[in-house]
Amino acid sequence: MTTSSGNSSGATTTTTTVFLTLGSEDGDFTLLMNQRKRKRMESNRESARRSRMRKQMHLNELAVTKAQLTSKNACLATGIAVASGQLAAIDAENSILRAQLVELSRRLDSLNDILSWVRPGQSQGHVYTSPDWFPNQRDWNSTYLNQPIAAAATSHDMLQY
């Protein structure tokens, strides 16, 4: 701080000097605030950069997960297609077997009817009963067990055997 010269302008000079001293402190304060502001801006930039990096890493992980799930989905779709094909084949085979069962049951009924006409009193001893699992519980005749099975037979075809 400067000393006053003893005149009225000295007081002004002293005030000016005080103001300049405060001004330089204000300048230091402004400089300090600017430094803090710059540090905060740099810190914010660094934080934003780290945030962008985390976001990019997360996007990369999501892309890898998407690729894995897409691959797994394709494998599952293939498995479903194979299983569906096997199911269709088994359903077709089951339908054929059911049709053969119905046909054999009809043939057995016809043969048992023929036996009852040919041997009215003797047929009781030579007729076999069907197993418990057979759905219609029909009688079987041992002389016709080795005959070929036709998938579809008419009444004319049944009388040939």
TAFEN-V914368 format. One record per backbone hydrogen bond with DSSP energy under -0.5 kcal/mol. CO is the residue of the C=O (numbers start at 0). NH is the residue of the N-H. E is the energy in kcal/mol with one decimal. If there is no record, write none. Layout:
((CO | NH | E) (CO | NH | E))
This chain:
((6 | 9 | -1.0) (6 | 10 | -0.8) (7 | 11 | -1.1) (8 | 12 | -2.4) (9 | 13 | -2.9) (10 | 14 | -2.6) (11 | 15 | -3.2) (12 | 16 | -3.0) (13 | 17 | -2.6) (14 | 18 | -2.7) (15 | 19 | -3.0) (16 | 20 | -2.6) (17 | 21 | -3.0) (18 | 22 | -3.1) (19 | 23 | -2.7) (20 | 24 | -1.9) (21 | 25 | -3.2) (22 | 26 | -2.5) (23 | 27 | -2.3) (24 | 28 | -2.8) (25 | 29 | -2.9) (26 | 30 | -3.0) (27 | 31 | -2.9) (28 | 32 | -2.8) (29 | 33 | -2.8) (30 | 34 | -2.4) (31 | 35 | -2.6) (32 | 36 | -2.8) (33 | 37 | -2.7) (34 | 38 | -2.7) (35 | 39 | -2.9) (36 | 40 | -2.7) (37 | 41 | -2.8) (38 | 42 | -2.9) (39 | 43 | -2.9) (40 | 44 | -2.6) (41 | 45 | -2.7) (42 | 46 | -2.7) (43 | 47 | -2.7) (44 | 48 | -2.5) (45 | 49 | -2.5) (46 | 50 | -2.4) (47 | 51 | -2.6) (48 | 52 | -2.3) (49 | 53 | -2.8) (50 | 54 | -2.5) (51 | 55 | -2.5) (52 | 56 | -2.6) (53 | 57 | -2.6) (54 | 58 | -2.4) (55 | 59 | -2.4) (56 | 60 | -2.5) (57 | 61 | -2.5) (58 | 62 | -2.2) (59 | 63 | -2.2) (60 | 64 | -2.6) (61 | 65 | -2.6) (62 | 66 | -2.2) (63 | 67 | -2.4) (64 | 68 | -2.7) (65 | 69 | -2.6) (66 | 70 | -2.2) (67 | 71 | -2.6) (68 | 72 | -2.6) (69 | 73 | -2.2) (70 | 74 | -2.2) (71 | 75 | -2.6) (72 | 76 | -2.6) (73 | 77 | -2.2) (74 | 78 | -2.4) (75 | 79 | -2.5) (76 | 80 | -2.3) (77 | 81 | -2.4) (78 | 82 | -2.6) (79 | 83 | -2.7) (80 | 84 | -2.2) (81 | 85 | -2.4) (82 | 86 | -2.5) (83 | 87 | -2.4) (84 | 88 | -2.2) (85 | 89 | -2.5) (86 | 90 | -2.8) (87 | 91 | -2.3) (88 | 92 | -2.4) (89 | 93 | -2.7) (90 | 94 | -2.4) (91 | 95 | -2.2) (92 | 96 | -2.5) (93 | 97 | -2.4) (94 | 98 | -2.4) (95 | 99 | -2.6) (96 | 100 | -2.2) (97 | 101 | -2.4) (98 | 102 | -2.5) (99 | 103 | -2.9) (100 | 104 | -2.3) (101 | 105 | -2.2) (102 | 106 | -2.5) (103 | 107 | -2.6) (104 | 108 | -2.3) (105 | 109 | -2.5) (106 | 110 | -2.7) (107 | 111 | -2.6) (108 | 112 | -2.2) (109 | 113 | -2.4) (110 | 114 | -2.6) (111 | 115 | -2.1) (112 | 116 | -1.3) (113 | 117 | -2.5) (114 | 118 | -2.8) (118 | 122 | -1.4) (121 | 124 | -1.0) (121 | 125 | -0.6) (122 | 126 | -0.8) (125 | 141 | -0.7) (127 | 139 | -5.1) (130 | 133 | -1.3) (133 | 136 | -0.7) (137 | 129 | -1.4) (139 | 127 | -5.1) (140 | 143 | -1.4) (141 | 144 | -0.9) (143 | 146 | -0.9) (147 | 149 | -0.5) (153 | 157 | -1.7) (154 | 158 | -1.2) (156 | 159 | -0.8) (157 | 160 | -0.8))
